[in-house]
Every structure is written in C-alpha cells, then in structure tokens.
C-alpha cells in the first residue's frame, strides 16, 4: 500500500529555541573577603584562581592538554622516543659556575 503523503521532514520537527541565558561568574564581596581570610591569598591570587570558573578558559586548557598528550602518544607510537628511558638532563655551564 502506498501513500500520497509527504515523507517526514526535520523542518516540521524543528522549532527555534531561545538562546540560553549566559550568567557570568560574579564574585560577591563577602565571598572574596571570606576566601582571603580562609586562604591567606591576595586579590591577584584570587583573580587568577577564579579564571578556572570561566568556561572559555577551561575549554582552552582542555584542548591544549588533549592535543599535547595526543602528540606525545603519537610520537611514542612511531618510536620517535622511548617511553621506558629516563629523560636526558642537560647541565648548562652557567649553572655550574654559580655553585
């Protein structure tokens, strides 16, 4: 049995949703003061630590770490370096003169 109806389309199912509300991380003075007292950190240190609450920053870090680990494993797979060997330690001349 055949039908003269149109086949289902995703255009009939799709409805445009409103953009999600993006609420930034806003620190309250009470929170900052409590963190300073608890950790002993200054404003600059707390600002640096609060960057980990920003999604764009953490996404960038995840991408960089994932890419770095992938590159290292790829190089090890193609035997560009040996994972079982300890890394070489180079001593610079200016470091030995300081002692």
MARDREN-627572 format. One record per residue: residue in three letters; x, y, z of N, C-alpha, C in turn. Coordinates in pm, 1 decimal, always signed. Atoms other than C-alpha are relative to their C-alpha. Example, Ala and Ser with C-alpha at 12.3 -4.5 7.8 and 13.67 -1.06 7.14 Angstrom:
<nodes>
<node residu="ALA" n_u="+89.0" n_v="-119.0" n_w="+0.0" ca_u="+1230.0" ca_v="-450.0" ca_w="+780.0" c_u="+90.0" c_v="+120.0" c_w="+0.0"/>
<node residu="SER" n_u="-82.0" n_v="-119.0" n_w="-6.0" ca_u="+1367.0" ca_v="-106.0" ca_w="+714.0" c_u="-77.0" c_v="+109.0" c_w="+73.0"/>
</nodes>
This chain:
<nodes>
<node residu="UNK" n_u="+84.0" n_v="-116.4" n_w="+0.0" ca_u="+0.0" ca_v="+0.0" ca_w="+0.0" c_u="+89.5" c_v="+124.0" c_w="+0.0"/>
<node residu="UNK" n_u="-76.8" n_v="-124.0" n_w="+8.1" ca_u="+137.8" ca_v="+341.4" ca_w="-92.2" c_u="-84.7" c_v="+116.2" c_w="+48.2"/>
<node residu="UNK" n_u="+68.9" n_v="-118.1" n_w="-51.7" ca_u="+55.2" ca_v="+684.5" ca_w="+40.0" c_u="+39.2" c_v="+121.2" c_w="-83.3"/>
<node residu="UNK" n_u="-28.8" n_v="-124.0" n_w="+71.4" ca_u="+35.2" ca_v="+1021.5" ca_w="-127.8" c_u="+50.2" c_v="+111.0" c_w="+92.9"/>
<node residu="UNK" n_u="-47.2" n_v="-98.4" n_w="-97.5" ca_u="+151.9" ca_v="+1197.2" ca_w="+189.5" c_u="+149.1" c_v="+28.7" c_w="-21.6"/>
<node residu="UNK" n_u="-142.0" n_v="-36.9" n_w="+5.8" ca_u="+483.1" ca_v="+1381.9" ca_w="+201.2" c_u="+77.2" c_v="-79.1" c_w="+106.0"/>
<node residu="UNK" n_u="-80.4" n_v="+69.9" n_w="-100.8" ca_u="+765.9" ca_v="+1196.0" ca_w="+376.7" c_u="+30.0" c_v="+93.6" c_w="+116.5"/>
<node residu="UNK" n_u="-28.9" n_v="-85.2" n_w="-115.4" ca_u="+853.2" ca_v="+1320.7" ca_w="+724.1" c_u="+124.6" c_v="+83.7" c_w="-24.6"/>
<node residu="UNK" n_u="-111.3" n_v="-92.0" n_w="+18.8" ca_u="+1086.5" ca_v="+1615.5" ca_w="+731.3" c_u="+42.8" c_v="+55.5" c_w="+135.3"/>
<node residu="UNK" n_u="-48.9" n_v="-59.5" n_w="-125.1" ca_u="+1306.3" ca_v="+1756.8" ca_w="+1004.0" c_u="-44.7" c_v="+144.8" c_w="+12.7"/>
<node residu="UNK" n_u="+47.0" n_v="-138.0" n_w="-7.5" ca_u="+1180.8" ca_v="+2103.1" ca_w="+913.4" c_u="-130.5" c_v="+9.4" c_w="+77.2"/>
<node residu="UNK" n_u="+126.1" n_v="-0.2" n_w="-73.1" ca_u="+843.1" ca_v="+2009.5" ca_w="+1057.5" c_u="+22.5" c_v="-23.4" c_w="+149.7"/>
<node residu="UNK" n_u="-28.3" n_v="+30.0" n_w="-140.2" ca_u="+1004.5" ca_v="+1890.4" ca_w="+1382.3" c_u="+78.5" c_v="+111.6" c_w="+68.9"/>
<node residu="UNK" n_u="-90.4" n_v="-100.0" n_w="-56.9" ca_u="+1248.9" ca_v="+2176.7" ca_w="+1431.3" c_u="-75.3" c_v="+125.3" c_w="+39.9"/>
<node residu="UNK" n_u="+50.2" n_v="-130.1" n_w="-44.2" ca_u="+1145.6" ca_v="+2476.3" ca_w="+1635.7" c_u="+117.1" c_v="+74.9" c_w="+60.3"/>
<node residu="UNK" n_u="-112.8" n_v="-79.4" n_w="-47.6" ca_u="+1382.3" ca_v="+2755.9" ca_w="+1713.5" c_u="-16.1" c_v="+28.9" c_w="+148.6"/>
<node residu="UNK" n_u="+1.0" n_v="-23.2" n_w="-143.9" ca_u="+1467.0" ca_v="+2770.8" ca_w="+2081.9" c_u="+67.1" c_v="+132.6" c_w="+29.8"/>
<node residu="UNK" n_u="-67.8" n_v="-124.9" n_w="-35.8" ca_u="+1560.9" ca_v="+3093.8" ca_w="+2253.5" c_u="+143.6" c_v="-29.4" c_w="+44.3"/>
<node residu="UNK" n_u="-140.6" n_v="+16.1" n_w="-39.7" ca_u="+1929.9" ca_v="+3146.3" ca_w="+2320.0" c_u="+7.2" c_v="-18.8" c_w="+151.3"/>
<node residu="UNK" n_u="-10.2" n_v="+20.0" n_w="-145.0" ca_u="+2037.1" ca_v="+3019.2" ca_w="+2662.1" c_u="+54.0" c_v="+125.3" c_w="+68.2"/>
<node residu="UNK" n_u="-48.4" n_v="-114.9" n_w="-76.1" ca_u="+2095.2" ca_v="+3277.6" ca_w="+2927.7" c_u="+139.1" c_v="-31.2" c_w="+51.5"/>
<node residu="UNK" n_u="-136.3" n_v="+19.3" n_w="-48.5" ca_u="+2463.1" ca_v="+3314.9" ca_w="+2999.6" c_u="+20.8" c_v="+92.2" c_w="+118.8"/>
<node residu="UNK" n_u="-23.2" n_v="-76.1" n_w="-122.0" ca_u="+2530.1" ca_v="+3421.9" ca_w="+3350.9" c_u="+146.4" c_v="-15.6" c_w="+34.4"/>
<node residu="UNK" n_u="-142.5" n_v="+3.2" n_w="-33.1" ca_u="+2889.3" ca_v="+3514.2" ca_w="+3418.2" c_u="+20.7" c_v="-21.6" c_w="+148.3"/>
<node residu="UNK" n_u="-35.0" n_v="+20.8" n_w="-139.6" ca_u="+3063.9" ca_v="+3430.4" ca_w="+3739.8" c_u="+26.7" c_v="+135.6" c_w="+62.4"/>
<node residu="UNK" n_u="-14.1" n_v="-129.5" n_w="-66.0" ca_u="+3019.2" ca_v="+3736.7" ca_w="+3957.3" c_u="+32.0" c_v="-25.7" c_w="+145.9"/>
<node residu="UNK" n_u="-40.2" n_v="+20.4" n_w="-138.2" ca_u="+3207.0" ca_v="+3737.4" ca_w="+4282.4" c_u="-62.0" c_v="+107.2" c_w="+88.9"/>
<node residu="UNK" n_u="+53.0" n_v="-94.6" n_w="-96.8" ca_u="+3041.1" ca_v="+3895.5" ca_w="+4577.6" c_u="+110.0" c_v="+35.2" c_w="+97.6"/>
<node residu="UNK" n_u="-103.4" n_v="-48.2" n_w="-90.9" ca_u="+3246.4" ca_v="+4098.5" ca_w="+4819.6" c_u="+13.5" c_v="-91.5" c_w="+121.7"/>
<node residu="UNK" n_u="-4.9" n_v="+88.7" n_w="-116.4" ca_u="+3153.1" ca_v="+3869.0" ca_w="+5109.5" c_u="+77.7" c_v="-127.7" c_w="-34.1"/>
<node residu="UNK" n_u="-70.2" n_v="+120.9" n_w="+42.6" ca_u="+3277.1" ca_v="+3565.7" ca_w="+4913.8" c_u="+149.6" c_v="+25.2" c_w="-10.4"/>
<node residu="UNK" n_u="-141.9" n_v="-33.1" n_w="+17.2" ca_u="+3604.2" ca_v="+3736.8" ca_w="+4824.8" c_u="+66.1" c_v="+20.7" c_w="+135.7"/>
<node residu="UNK" n_u="-57.2" n_v="-22.9" n_w="-133.1" ca_u="+3662.2" ca_v="+3851.2" ca_w="+5181.6" c_u="+17.6" c_v="-130.0" c_w="+76.6"/>
<node residu="UNK" n_u="-11.1" n_v="+129.8" n_w="-68.0" ca_u="+3591.9" ca_v="+3503.0" ca_w="+5318.2" c_u="+112.5" c_v="-84.5" c_w="-59.5"/>
<node residu="UNK" n_u="-108.0" n_v="+75.7" n_w="+63.2" ca_u="+3827.5" ca_v="+3345.9" ca_w="+5062.7" c_u="+135.9" c_v="+55.2" c_w="+39.4"/>
<node residu="UNK" n_u="-127.3" n_v="-59.9" n_w="-42.8" ca_u="+4102.4" ca_v="+3593.4" ca_w="+5154.0" c_u="+34.9" c_v="-44.6" c_w="+141.4"/>
<node residu="UNK" n_u="-24.4" n_v="+38.1" n_w="-139.3" ca_u="+4062.8" ca_v="+3514.1" ca_w="+5521.2" c_u="+32.4" c_v="-148.7" c_w="+11.3"/>
<node residu="UNK" n_u="-17.3" n_v="+144.7" n_w="-7.8" ca_u="+4042.8" ca_v="+3139.4" ca_w="+5465.5" c_u="+133.6" c_v="-44.7" c_w="-58.8"/>
<node residu="UNK" n_u="-119.3" n_v="+48.1" n_w="+69.3" ca_u="+4332.5" ca_v="+3100.1" ca_w="+5219.5" c_u="+123.0" c_v="+85.5" c_w="+25.7"/>
<node residu="UNK" n_u="-114.2" n_v="-89.1" n_w="-17.6" ca_u="+4550.9" ca_v="+3399.5" ca_w="+5301.9" c_u="+50.8" c_v="+55.9" c_w="-131.7"/>
<node residu="UNK" n_u="-40.1" n_v="-50.6" n_w="+131.2" ca_u="+4565.2" ca_v="+3489.7" ca_w="+4931.4" c_u="-42.2" c_v="+145.2" c_w="-16.9"/>
<node residu="UNK" n_u="+33.2" n_v="-138.5" n_w="+31.7" ca_u="+4559.1" ca_v="+3842.2" ca_w="+4794.9" c_u="-96.4" c_v="+4.5" c_w="-118.1"/>
<node residu="UNK" n_u="+94.9" n_v="-18.4" n_w="+109.7" ca_u="+4326.5" ca_v="+3987.2" ca_w="+4528.9" c_u="+50.7" c_v="-60.3" c_w="-130.1"/>
<node residu="UNK" n_u="-54.9" n_v="+52.2" n_w="+125.5" ca_u="+4561.4" ca_v="+3895.8" ca_w="+4242.6" c_u="-6.3" c_v="-152.0" c_w="-5.6"/>
<node residu="UNK" n_u="+5.0" n_v="+146.1" n_w="-3.5" ca_u="+4583.7" ca_v="+3533.0" ca_w="+4352.0" c_u="-142.2" c_v="-51.9" c_w="-16.4"/>
<node residu="UNK" n_u="+139.6" n_v="+43.2" n_w="+12.6" ca_u="+4207.7" ca_v="+3503.7" ca_w="+4389.1" c_u="-51.4" c_v="+20.6" c_w="-141.5"/>
<node residu="UNK" n_u="+41.9" n_v="-23.5" n_w="+138.0" ca_u="+4157.4" ca_v="+3655.2" ca_w="+4043.9" c_u="+52.1" c_v="-110.6" c_w="-91.0"/>
<node residu="UNK" n_u="-57.4" n_v="+105.9" n_w="+82.7" ca_u="+4395.1" ca_v="+3402.5" ca_w="+3887.0" c_u="-72.5" c_v="-131.8" c_w="+22.0"/>
<node residu="UNK" n_u="+69.2" n_v="+125.5" n_w="-28.4" ca_u="+4220.2" ca_v="+3115.1" ca_w="+4061.1" c_u="-143.3" c_v="+2.3" c_w="-50.8"/>
<node residu="UNK" n_u="+138.5" n_v="-7.8" n_w="+47.1" ca_u="+3878.0" ca_v="+3242.9" ca_w="+3958.1" c_u="-9.3" c_v="-18.7" c_w="-151.2"/>
<node residu="UNK" n_u="+4.8" n_v="+21.7" n_w="+145.1" ca_u="+3977.1" ca_v="+3214.9" ca_w="+3589.3" c_u="-37.4" c_v="-144.2" c_w="-33.9"/>
<node residu="UNK" n_u="+38.8" n_v="+138.7" n_w="+25.0" ca_u="+3921.6" ca_v="+2840.0" ca_w="+3624.9" c_u="-151.8" c_v="-18.3" c_w="+3.1"/>
<node residu="UNK" n_u="+146.8" n_v="+4.8" n_w="+3.1" ca_u="+3549.9" ca_v="+2919.5" ca_w="+3667.1" c_u="-55.3" c_v="+47.2" c_w="-133.2"/>
<node residu="UNK" n_u="+43.1" n_v="-49.8" n_w="+130.1" ca_u="+3537.4" ca_v="+3065.8" ca_w="+3315.1" c_u="+8.6" c_v="-114.6" c_w="-101.1"/>
<node residu="UNK" n_u="+4.8" n_v="+115.4" n_w="+90.1" ca_u="+3429.2" ca_v="+2805.6" ca_w="+3059.6" c_u="+94.9" c_v="+12.7" c_w="-118.2"/>
<node residu="UNK" n_u="-88.5" n_v="-16.1" n_w="+115.6" ca_u="+3627.0" ca_v="+2953.1" ca_w="+2769.1" c_u="+144.6" c_v="-33.4" c_w="+37.4"/>
<node residu="UNK" n_u="-136.8" n_v="+26.0" n_w="-45.6" ca_u="+3949.5" ca_v="+2934.0" ca_w="+2970.6" c_u="+22.0" c_v="-149.2" c_w="+22.9"/>
<node residu="UNK" n_u="-18.3" n_v="+142.7" n_w="-26.7" ca_u="+3896.9" ca_v="+2577.0" ca_w="+3088.2" c_u="-11.2" c_v="-82.3" c_w="-128.4"/>
<node residu="UNK" n_u="+7.7" n_v="+69.6" n_w="+128.9" ca_u="+3793.0" ca_v="+2467.7" ca_w="+2737.6" c_u="+132.2" c_v="+9.2" c_w="-75.1"/>
<node residu="UNK" n_u="-129.2" n_v="-17.8" n_w="+65.8" ca_u="+4117.9" ca_v="+2612.4" ca_w="+2601.9" c_u="+105.5" c_v="-91.0" c_w="+64.0"/>
<node residu="UNK" n_u="-96.3" n_v="+86.1" n_w="-68.7" ca_u="+4321.2" ca_v="+2429.5" ca_w="+2867.9" c_u="-21.6" c_v="-147.1" c_w="-34.4"/>
<node residu="UNK" n_u="+29.6" n_v="+139.2" n_w="+34.8" ca_u="+4144.8" ca_v="+2101.4" ca_w="+2797.9" c_u="+46.9" c_v="-32.7" c_w="-140.7"/>
<node residu="UNK" n_u="-41.6" n_v="+21.5" n_w="+138.8" ca_u="+4210.2" ca_v="+2138.5" ca_w="+2425.4" c_u="+152.7" c_v="-10.6" c_w="-8.8"/>
<node residu="UNK" n_u="-146.4" n_v="+0.7" n_w="+5.7" ca_u="+4579.7" ca_v="+2216.8" ca_w="+2480.2" c_u="+56.0" c_v="-128.1" c_w="+60.3"/>
<node residu="UNK" n_u="-50.1" n_v="+121.4" n_w="-64.0" ca_u="+4633.3" ca_v="+1925.4" ca_w="+2718.9" c_u="-32.1" c_v="-124.5" c_w="-83.1"/>
<node residu="UNK" n_u="+37.6" n_v="+114.0" n_w="+83.7" ca_u="+4443.8" ca_v="+1682.6" ca_w="+2497.3" c_u="+91.0" c_v="-9.7" c_w="-121.5"/>
<node residu="UNK" n_u="-84.7" n_v="-2.0" n_w="+118.4" ca_u="+4645.2" ca_v="+1787.7" ca_w="+2193.9" c_u="+143.9" c_v="-37.7" c_w="+34.2"/>
<node residu="UNK" n_u="-136.9" n_v="+31.4" n_w="-42.2" ca_u="+4975.1" ca_v="+1767.6" ca_w="+2383.3" c_u="+15.3" c_v="-149.3" c_w="+28.2"/>
<node residu="UNK" n_u="-7.6" n_v="+143.3" n_w="-29.6" ca_u="+4904.0" ca_v="+1419.3" ca_w="+2516.5" c_u="-12.1" c_v="-84.3" c_w="-126.3"/>
<node residu="UNK" n_u="+13.5" n_v="+71.9" n_w="+125.9" ca_u="+4791.7" ca_v="+1305.1" ca_w="+2172.9" c_u="+131.5" c_v="+1.5" c_w="-77.3"/>
<node residu="UNK" n_u="-126.8" n_v="-9.8" n_w="+72.2" ca_u="+5115.1" ca_v="+1432.3" ca_w="+2016.8" c_u="+107.0" c_v="-87.9" c_w="+63.1"/>
<node residu="UNK" n_u="-99.8" n_v="+83.1" n_w="-67.7" ca_u="+5330.0" ca_v="+1260.0" ca_w="+2279.6" c_u="-24.8" c_v="-148.3" c_w="-26.0"/>
<node residu="UNK" n_u="+30.7" n_v="+140.9" n_w="+23.9" ca_u="+5148.8" ca_v="+929.2" ca_w="+2238.1" c_u="+23.2" c_v="-38.6" c_w="-145.8"/>
<node residu="UNK" n_u="-24.0" n_v="+28.2" n_w="+141.4" ca_u="+5169.2" ca_v="+954.8" ca_w="+1859.7" c_u="+149.8" c_v="-15.5" c_w="-26.5"/>
<node residu="UNK" n_u="-144.8" n_v="+10.6" n_w="+17.6" ca_u="+5544.4" ca_v="+1016.5" ca_w="+1876.0" c_u="+52.6" c_v="-129.2" c_w="+60.9"/>
<node residu="UNK" n_u="-43.2" n_v="+125.8" n_w="-62.7" ca_u="+5585.5" ca_v="+722.2" ca_w="+2114.6" c_u="-42.6" c_v="-119.2" c_w="-85.0"/>
<node residu="UNK" n_u="+48.0" n_v="+109.2" n_w="+85.5" ca_u="+5378.1" ca_v="+501.8" ca_w="+1881.2" c_u="+92.2" c_v="-20.1" c_w="-118.8"/>
<node residu="UNK" n_u="-90.2" n_v="+8.5" n_w="+115.0" ca_u="+5607.5" ca_v="+581.8" ca_w="+1590.2" c_u="+146.7" c_v="-9.1" c_w="+42.4"/>
<node residu="UNK" n_u="-133.0" n_v="+22.3" n_w="-57.4" ca_u="+5909.0" ca_v="+523.5" ca_w="+1818.7" c_u="+95.8" c_v="+116.3" c_w="-26.3"/>
<node residu="UNK" n_u="-87.0" n_v="-116.8" n_w="+12.2" ca_u="+6038.4" ca_v="+877.6" ca_w="+1787.1" c_u="+77.9" c_v="+21.9" c_w="+129.4"/>
<node residu="UNK" n_u="-74.7" n_v="+2.6" n_w="-125.0" ca_u="+6138.8" ca_v="+845.6" ca_w="+2152.0" c_u="-47.5" c_v="-120.8" c_w="+79.7"/>
<node residu="UNK" n_u="+27.3" n_v="+121.1" n_w="-76.9" ca_u="+6144.7" ca_v="+563.5" ca_w="+2403.7" c_u="-60.0" c_v="+38.8" c_w="+134.5"/>
<node residu="UNK" n_u="+66.0" n_v="-32.8" n_w="-126.0" ca_u="+5897.1" ca_v="+588.8" ca_w="+2692.3" c_u="+65.1" c_v="-67.7" c_w="+119.9"/>
<node residu="UNK" n_u="-60.7" n_v="+72.3" n_w="-112.0" ca_u="+6099.8" ca_v="+343.8" ca_w="+2900.6" c_u="+131.1" c_v="+62.7" c_w="+45.1"/>
<node residu="UNK" n_u="-126.2" n_v="-63.9" n_w="-34.5" ca_u="+6411.6" ca_v="+562.3" ca_w="+2903.9" c_u="-24.2" c_v="+129.3" c_w="+77.6"/>
<node residu="UNK" n_u="+9.8" n_v="-124.9" n_w="-75.9" ca_u="+6461.3" ca_v="+840.9" ca_w="+3156.1" c_u="+41.2" c_v="+116.5" c_w="-90.1"/>
<node residu="UNK" n_u="-37.1" n_v="-113.6" n_w="+84.4" ca_u="+6480.5" ca_v="+1187.1" ca_w="+3000.2" c_u="+142.7" c_v="+45.1" c_w="+27.9"/>
<node residu="UNK" n_u="-136.4" n_v="-50.8" n_w="-15.7" ca_u="+6821.9" ca_v="+1339.0" ca_w="+2943.2" c_u="-3.6" c_v="+128.0" c_w="+80.8"/>
<node residu="UNK" n_u="-11.9" n_v="-121.4" n_w="-79.2" ca_u="+6928.5" ca_v="+1604.8" ca_w="+3189.4" c_u="+124.9" c_v="+72.6" c_w="-47.0"/>
<node residu="UNK" n_u="-111.1" n_v="-79.9" n_w="+48.7" ca_u="+7143.4" ca_v="+1876.4" ca_w="+3042.9" c_u="+39.0" c_v="+101.1" c_w="+106.7"/>
<node residu="UNK" n_u="-51.0" n_v="-96.8" n_w="-96.8" ca_u="+7362.8" ca_v="+2084.1" ca_w="+3273.2" c_u="+67.0" c_v="+111.1" c_w="-77.9"/>
<node residu="UNK" n_u="-57.3" n_v="-114.5" n_w="+69.4" ca_u="+7439.7" ca_v="+2429.2" ca_w="+3149.4" c_u="+122.3" c_v="+50.3" c_w="+75.5"/>
<node residu="UNK" n_u="-125.3" n_v="-47.8" n_w="-57.3" ca_u="+7778.1" ca_v="+2585.5" ca_w="+3208.0" c_u="-24.7" c_v="+110.0" c_w="+102.7"/>
<node residu="UNK" n_u="+23.6" n_v="-109.4" n_w="-93.2" ca_u="+7635.6" ca_v="+2895.7" ca_w="+3375.0" c_u="-60.9" c_v="-48.6" c_w="+131.4"/>
<node residu="UNK" n_u="+54.9" n_v="+54.4" n_w="-124.1" ca_u="+7453.8" ca_v="+2677.3" ca_w="+3631.2" c_u="+110.1" c_v="-57.9" c_w="+87.4"/>
<node residu="UNK" n_u="-107.2" n_v="+57.6" n_w="-79.4" ca_u="+7774.9" ca_v="+2503.2" ca_w="+3738.3" c_u="+91.0" c_v="+108.3" c_w="+56.7"/>
<node residu="UNK" n_u="-85.7" n_v="-107.4" n_w="-48.8" ca_u="+7959.8" ca_v="+2834.4" ca_w="+3777.9" c_u="-60.2" c_v="+70.5" c_w="+120.9"/>
<node residu="UNK" n_u="+66.3" n_v="-65.9" n_w="-113.0" ca_u="+7703.5" ca_v="+2968.0" ca_w="+4027.8" c_u="+29.4" c_v="-70.5" c_w="+131.2"/>
<node residu="UNK" n_u="-21.5" n_v="+77.3" n_w="-122.2" ca_u="+7775.2" ca_v="+2690.4" ca_w="+4272.8" c_u="+138.3" c_v="+21.9" c_w="+45.7"/>
</nodes>
